[in-house]
Amino acid sequence: MPLDNSRMQDEWLEADGLGGFASGTVGGVRTRRYHALLLSAMTPPTGRVVLVNGIEAWVEMASARHPLTSHRYAPDVIHPEGRQYVVEFQHEPWPHWTFVFPNAARIVQEILVRHDAHETLIRWSCDAPTGPMRLHVRPLLSGRDYHALHRENPSFGFDARLDGENVTWTPYAGLPAVTVLSNGTYRHAPDWYRNFLYRDEQARGLDCVEDLASPGDFTWDLSKSEAVLILRAEPPNGPRPAPTGSAVEHARQIVAGESARRSRFESPLARAADSYIVRRRDGRTIVAGYPWFTDWGRDAFIALRGLCIARGDLETAKEILVSWSGHVSEGMLPNRFPDGGEEPEYNSVDASLWYVVAVHEFLEAAASKRGIVHRAELRALRGAAEAIVEGYARGTRFGIRMNADGLLAAGAPGVQLTWMDAKIGDWVVTPRIGKPVEVQALWLNALQILARRVPKWHEVLQRARRAFAERFPCQDAASLYDVVDVDHTPGRFDASFRPNQILAVGGLPFALLEGQAARAIVDAVEARLLTPVGLRSLAPGEPGYRERYEGGVWERDSSYHQGTVWPWLMGPFVEAWLRVRGSTDEAKREAYTRFVEPIVQHLETAGLGHVSEIADADPPHTPRGCPFQAWSVGELIRMLKMTDHPPLKPGGTGRRGKSARVRQPVTGT
């Protein structure tokens, strides 16, 4: 019986630890321009290029031909229908498909990306051969920036260079060559496959049609042996020595190495967390999300608390924080390293403050671990934190400065400095110029962290706390203003009901409110913003509220923070909810059941094993945005730890959906 159609659009991810990845859908139809089998970062973790988009595969048995792959072509035709034969799918420890054909023959297909390498292994085996079975595979190539699309043109380099079991093509000058190591027989037969249609790009109002080149095909007798196809790209520093063994031997080395590496993680959720940790030339960093984000400062420091610190992976946390410490400029850390290698972008008021918080939590966790932090590393971390607070107090870019009341003002026309950073042309959707509430929570936490070592910040901290308590509660005292001194105008308030206020109670080391005042905030946020998969970014009924995140660029960006649900915000909410209830065992059990378990269940939908970036504000809260988001996964791990629910036990990441027909993998851990 074919796999349930409701799961065909779910997506899988295989990350390489360098910023590159392979991804696709359970049903095999590529729905995004980012779905590919070999997508490599030439300047890790940026400079991503798509080299091998997919394959066309089929088997011939007793004069009958059956497809294994499926593609959507413009205007809207799916051909062939290989997905009709998929009866089982497993995304752990790497993607496996089981195909069953009318004659009862069973084929298992695996896709596996090797860590720290530009290599993707695809392997087919026949569980129950019923006679001769000829497998044919045509790679589909482009050679383009991962944000772009490819069209038929005379410049594509179809020429093949054969060397034993290796076949190499160089699609375009200046891009990596693509080498296929295979135990099959190669036949050179150049052709173009035209007008692939990417449904998700179409829904997003973007260009959505692409042509791909196929230099030739590979064939195997699958009834006699497994079929191996290893896709390889030249690394950024030049050609890599070819594998010394055969394709089958190299495939087994990849499988053995990845089985061992992945088995060292505590659970599938821990392995998912590791997908976001990637190399950068001066250390390691965190990719904000797949498929289109690179490493963003704000996302990295929020996500790191769950991906690394909560899991006890302090060495990785240290490496990332030390790596970023060298990028402080005028008291600010970059919010983004552009894909093209341009200068870092210093355009965030909160990223640097999240860094101070992350450093504090790392040092607290490392305090009992002798030898984790060396003196030079400690100086670098503390020096960066102090430089940030000093720079903000003096004043830096974009009007970021400490006022006489000790609070932090920030913002300039045309610039989006907070995490609510959507911008369309010159229009900043949520400018929030003045003194945003979560920025004050971060600033006061940073002051309190530094005041423990630098006495001069004590007085500033007390002054700022008094000002916050006097100025941020709304008249009804049941919520906090989102921004005070709007547009730097004293006494002007923005009372929009947003989730940012929850950070005054939870989500940071030190709460700004306690007792009944804190309880009132948490209760109000729960009543107006809570959904099963996160907090709304704006309460229903508020001016500008948007029920759905859909449509073209303008429609989506204008709704990004106008009601759209953000799963990462559930972490601060659960922490606040527990704080105001005393974090009793009973409260933890209730918090897990009501708030955490629905997100755990989300791990088996959309981006499999991961948590989506956003969801629609109104039911059914359809997942949107990046299906694989670092801070969403990180905050889930933090919530599991908060509620004393074993988050990292093997197999403990979620319920297995019956429609997925999950089974044990053929190989692996």
PETAFEN-V898573 format. One record per backbone hydrogen bond with DSSP energy under -0.5 kcal/mol. CO is the residue of the C=O (numbers start at 0). NH is the residue of the N-H. E is the energy in kcal/mol with one decimal. If there is no record, write none. Layout:
CO & NH & E
CO & NH & E
This chain:
3 & 6 & -1.9
4 & 7 & -1.2
6 & 9 & -1.1
7 & 26 & -2.4
9 & 25 & -2.4
10 & 607 & -2.7
11 & 23 & -1.3
13 & 21 & -2.6
15 & 115 & -3.3
16 & 278 & -1.9
19 & 15 & -2.2
20 & 38 & -0.8
21 & 13 & -2.7
22 & 35 & -0.8
23 & 11 & -2.1
24 & 27 & -0.9
30 & 199 & -1.7
30 & 200 & -1.0
31 & 34 & -1.0
35 & 22 & -2.2
37 & 50 & -2.6
37 & 51 & -1.5
38 & 20 & -1.9
39 & 41 & -0.7
39 & 48 & -2.7
40 & 43 & -0.6
42 & 45 & -2.7
43 & 280 & -0.6
45 & 42 & -2.1
46 & 41 & -2.2
47 & 145 & -1.5
48 & 39 & -2.0
48 & 50 & -0.6
49 & 142 & -1.6
49 & 143 & -1.7
50 & 52 & -0.5
50 & 141 & -1.6
51 & 36 & -2.3
51 & 37 & -2.1
53 & 139 & -2.8
54 & 56 & -0.5
55 & 137 & -2.9
56 & 67 & -2.5
56 & 68 & -1.2
57 & 135 & -3.0
58 & 60 & -0.5
58 & 65 & -2.8
59 & 133 & -2.5
60 & 63 & -2.3
63 & 60 & -3.0
65 & 58 & -2.9
68 & 81 & -1.7
70 & 72 & -0.5
70 & 78 & -2.6
71 & 196 & -3.3
72 & 76 & -2.9
76 & 72 & -3.5
76 & 78 & -0.6
79 & 70 & -0.6
80 & 83 & -1.5
81 & 84 & -1.9
82 & 85 & -1.4
84 & 86 & -0.5
84 & 99 & -2.3
85 & 2 & -3.1
87 & 97 & -2.2
89 & 95 & -2.6
94 & 110 & -1.9
95 & 89 & -2.1
96 & 108 & -2.4
97 & 86 & -2.7
97 & 87 & -1.2
98 & 106 & -2.3
100 & 103 & -2.9
104 & 100 & -2.4
105 & 126 & -1.8
105 & 127 & -0.8
106 & 98 & -3.2
107 & 124 & -1.9
108 & 96 & -2.6
109 & 122 & -2.0
110 & 94 & -0.5
111 & 120 & -3.6
113 & 116 & -1.0
116 & 118 & -1.1
117 & 232 & -1.9
118 & 113 & -2.0
119 & 121 & -0.5
119 & 230 & -3.0
120 & 111 & -2.6
121 & 228 & -2.5
122 & 109 & -2.5
123 & 226 & -2.6
124 & 107 & -2.9
124 & 126 & -0.6
132 & 134 & -0.6
132 & 221 & -2.5
132 & 222 & -0.7
133 & 59 & -2.5
134 & 219 & -1.8
135 & 57 & -2.1
136 & 138 & -0.5
136 & 217 & -2.7
137 & 55 & -2.3
138 & 140 & -0.6
139 & 52 & -2.0
139 & 53 & -1.4
140 & 212 & -2.7
143 & 49 & -3.0
144 & 147 & -1.5
149 & 210 & -3.2
152 & 155 & -0.9
155 & 157 & -1.0
158 & 169 & -0.5
159 & 161 & -0.5
160 & 167 & -2.3
162 & 165 & -2.0
164 & 181 & -2.1
165 & 162 & -2.7
166 & 179 & -3.2
167 & 160 & -2.4
168 & 170 & -0.5
168 & 177 & -3.1
170 & 156 & -2.2
171 & 174 & -1.6
176 & 178 & -0.5
176 & 233 & -1.2
177 & 168 & -2.8
178 & 180 & -0.5
178 & 231 & -2.5
179 & 166 & -2.1
179 & 181 & -0.6
180 & 229 & -2.5
183 & 185 & -0.5
184 & 218 & -1.5
186 & 188 & -0.6
186 & 216 & -2.2
190 & 213 & -3.1
191 & 193 & -0.6
192 & 211 & -2.9
194 & 73 & -2.6
195 & 209 & -2.0
196 & 198 & -0.8
197 & 201 & -2.0
198 & 202 & -2.4
199 & 203 & -1.2
200 & 205 & -2.6
201 & 204 & -1.5
202 & 550 & -0.6
207 & 197 & -2.7
209 & 195 & -3.0
211 & 192 & -3.1
212 & 140 & -3.7
213 & 190 & -1.5
214 & 188 & -1.7
216 & 186 & -2.7
217 & 136 & -2.3
218 & 184 & -2.4
219 & 134 & -2.4
219 & 221 & -0.9
220 & 223 & -1.6
220 & 224 & -1.3
226 & 123 & -2.3
227 & 182 & -1.2
228 & 121 & -2.8
228 & 230 & -0.6
229 & 180 & -2.4
230 & 119 & -2.3
231 & 178 & -2.8
234 & 237 & -1.7
237 & 234 & -0.6
245 & 249 & -2.8
246 & 250 & -2.6
247 & 251 & -2.2
248 & 252 & -2.0
249 & 253 & -2.4
250 & 254 & -2.7
251 & 255 & -2.6
252 & 256 & -2.7
253 & 257 & -2.8
254 & 258 & -2.6
255 & 259 & -2.3
256 & 260 & -2.5
257 & 261 & -2.9
258 & 262 & -1.8
259 & 263 & -0.8
260 & 263 & -0.9
261 & 264 & -1.3
266 & 270 & -1.9
267 & 271 & -2.3
268 & 272 & -2.2
269 & 273 & -1.8
270 & 274 & -0.9
271 & 274 & -0.9
272 & 275 & -1.3
273 & 276 & -1.2
275 & 277 & -0.7
275 & 286 & -3.0
277 & 284 & -2.7
279 & 282 & -2.6
282 & 279 & -3.0
284 & 277 & -2.3
287 & 629 & -2.6
288 & 292 & -1.0
289 & 627 & -1.4
293 & 287 & -3.1
293 & 295 & -0.7
294 & 336 & -1.1
295 & 299 & -2.8
296 & 300 & -2.3
297 & 301 & -1.9
298 & 302 & -2.9
299 & 303 & -2.5
300 & 304 & -0.6
301 & 304 & -0.7
302 & 305 & -1.4
302 & 306 & -3.0
303 & 307 & -2.1
303 & 308 & -1.9
304 & 309 & -2.1
307 & 311 & -0.5
307 & 312 & -2.5
308 & 311 & -1.6
311 & 313 & -1.8
312 & 316 & -1.8
313 & 317 & -2.8
314 & 318 & -2.3
315 & 319 & -2.4
316 & 320 & -2.5
317 & 321 & -3.0
318 & 322 & -2.1
319 & 323 & -2.2
320 & 324 & -1.4
321 & 325 & -0.6
322 & 325 & -0.7
323 & 326 & -2.2
324 & 327 & -0.9
328 & 331 & -1.8
331 & 328 & -3.0
334 & 296 & -1.0
335 & 337 & -0.7
335 & 344 & -2.9
337 & 340 & -1.3
338 & 46 & -0.7
343 & 345 & -0.6
344 & 334 & -3.3
344 & 335 & -1.1
344 & 346 & -1.0
349 & 353 & -2.6
350 & 354 & -1.6
351 & 355 & -1.6
352 & 356 & -2.0
353 & 357 & -2.6
354 & 358 & -2.8
355 & 359 & -2.3
356 & 360 & -2.5
357 & 361 & -2.4
358 & 362 & -2.7
359 & 363 & -2.2
360 & 364 & -2.1
361 & 365 & -2.2
362 & 366 & -0.8
363 & 366 & -0.6
365 & 368 & -1.9
367 & 369 & -0.8
368 & 371 & -1.7
371 & 373 & -0.5
373 & 377 & -2.7
374 & 378 & -2.6
375 & 379 & -2.0
376 & 380 & -2.5
377 & 381 & -2.7
378 & 382 & -2.6
379 & 383 & -2.1
380 & 384 & -2.2
381 & 385 & -2.7
382 & 386 & -2.3
383 & 387 & -1.9
384 & 388 & -2.0
385 & 389 & -2.7
386 & 390 & -2.3
387 & 391 & -2.5
388 & 392 & -2.4
389 & 393 & -2.3
390 & 394 & -2.3
391 & 401 & -0.7
392 & 401 & -0.7
395 & 398 & -0.7
396 & 399 & -1.9
397 & 410 & -2.2
398 & 400 & -0.5
399 & 395 & -2.8
400 & 408 & -2.9
402 & 405 & -2.0
406 & 402 & -2.7
406 & 408 & -0.6
408 & 400 & -2.2
409 & 433 & -2.8
411 & 414 & -1.7
414 & 416 & -0.7
416 & 348 & -2.1
416 & 349 & -0.8
418 & 420 & -1.9
421 & 428 & -1.5
421 & 429 & -0.6
422 & 424 & -0.5
423 & 426 & -2.5
425 & 427 & -0.7
426 & 423 & -3.0
426 & 428 & -0.7
427 & 430 & -0.6
432 & 486 & -2.2
433 & 409 & -2.3
434 & 483 & -1.6
435 & 439 & -1.7
436 & 440 & -1.9
437 & 441 & -2.3
438 & 442 & -2.7
439 & 443 & -3.0
440 & 444 & -1.8
441 & 445 & -2.5
442 & 446 & -2.5
443 & 447 & -2.3
444 & 448 & -2.4
445 & 449 & -2.3
446 & 450 & -2.6
447 & 451 & -0.8
448 & 451 & -0.6
449 & 452 & -1.9
449 & 453 & -3.1
452 & 454 & -0.6
453 & 456 & -1.9
454 & 457 & -2.1
455 & 459 & -0.6
456 & 460 & -2.5
457 & 461 & -2.4
458 & 462 & -2.3
459 & 463 & -2.6
460 & 464 & -2.6
461 & 465 & -2.1
462 & 466 & -2.1
463 & 467 & -2.6
464 & 468 & -2.4
465 & 469 & -1.8
466 & 470 & -2.2
467 & 471 & -2.2
471 & 480 & -3.0
473 & 476 & -2.1
478 & 473 & -2.8
481 & 436 & -2.7
482 & 493 & -2.8
483 & 434 & -2.0
484 & 487 & -1.9
485 & 488 & -1.8
487 & 489 & -0.7
488 & 491 & -1.9
490 & 492 & -0.5
491 & 484 & -0.9
491 & 485 & -2.3
492 & 494 & -0.6
493 & 481 & -2.3
493 & 482 & -1.3
495 & 497 & -1.1
496 & 538 & -1.8
497 & 500 & -0.8
498 & 501 & -2.1
499 & 502 & -1.5
500 & 503 & -1.9
501 & 504 & -1.9
501 & 505 & -2.9
503 & 511 & -2.8
503 & 512 & -1.4
513 & 516 & -0.8
513 & 517 & -1.0
514 & 518 & -2.2
515 & 519 & -2.5
516 & 520 & -1.5
517 & 521 & -2.3
518 & 522 & -2.7
519 & 523 & -2.2
520 & 524 & -2.6
521 & 525 & -2.5
522 & 526 & -2.2
523 & 527 & -2.0
524 & 528 & -2.7
524 & 529 & -1.0
525 & 529 & -0.6
527 & 539 & -0.6
528 & 535 & -2.4
530 & 533 & -1.1
533 & 530 & -1.9
534 & 565 & -2.4
538 & 541 & -1.9
541 & 544 & -1.9
546 & 616 & -0.6
546 & 617 & -2.0
547 & 549 & -0.8
551 & 555 & -2.6
552 & 556 & -2.9
553 & 557 & -2.1
554 & 558 & -0.5
555 & 558 & -1.1
555 & 559 & -0.7
556 & 559 & -0.6
558 & 561 & -1.3
558 & 563 & -1.0
561 & 545 & -3.2
563 & 536 & -1.1
564 & 614 & -1.6
565 & 534 & -1.5
565 & 568 & -1.1
566 & 569 & -1.9
567 & 570 & -1.3
567 & 571 & -0.6
568 & 572 & -1.9
569 & 573 & -2.9
570 & 574 & -2.3
571 & 575 & -2.4
572 & 576 & -3.1
573 & 577 & -2.4
574 & 578 & -2.1
575 & 579 & -2.2
577 & 580 & -0.8
577 & 582 & -2.2
578 & 581 & -1.1
580 & 583 & -0.6
583 & 587 & -2.5
584 & 588 & -2.3
585 & 589 & -2.3
586 & 590 & -2.9
587 & 591 & -2.4
588 & 592 & -2.3
589 & 593 & -2.8
590 & 594 & -2.5
590 & 595 & -1.4
591 & 595 & -0.5
591 & 596 & -3.2
595 & 598 & -0.9
595 & 599 & -2.1
596 & 600 & -2.4
597 & 601 & -1.1
598 & 602 & -0.6
599 & 602 & -1.2
600 & 603 & -1.7
601 & 604 & -2.1
602 & 608 & -4.1
605 & 10 & -3.3
605 & 607 & -1.1
606 & 609 & -2.3
610 & 628 & -1.9
613 & 623 & -2.7
614 & 564 & -2.7
617 & 620 & -2.1
621 & 615 & -1.9
623 & 612 & -0.5
623 & 613 & -1.4
625 & 612 & -2.8
627 & 289 & -2.5
628 & 632 & -2.0
629 & 633 & -2.9
630 & 634 & -2.3
631 & 635 & -1.5
632 & 636 & -2.1
633 & 637 & -2.0
634 & 638 & -2.5
635 & 639 & -2.5
636 & 640 & -1.8
637 & 641 & -2.6
638 & 642 & -2.1
639 & 644 & -1.9
640 & 643 & -1.4
643 & 645 & -0.6
644 & 646 & -0.7
645 & 648 & -0.6
648 & 651 & -2.5
650 & 653 & -0.5
654 & 656 & -0.7
656 & 659 & -1.2
656 & 661 & -0.6
657 & 660 & -1.6
658 & 3 & -1.0
659 & 88 & -1.2
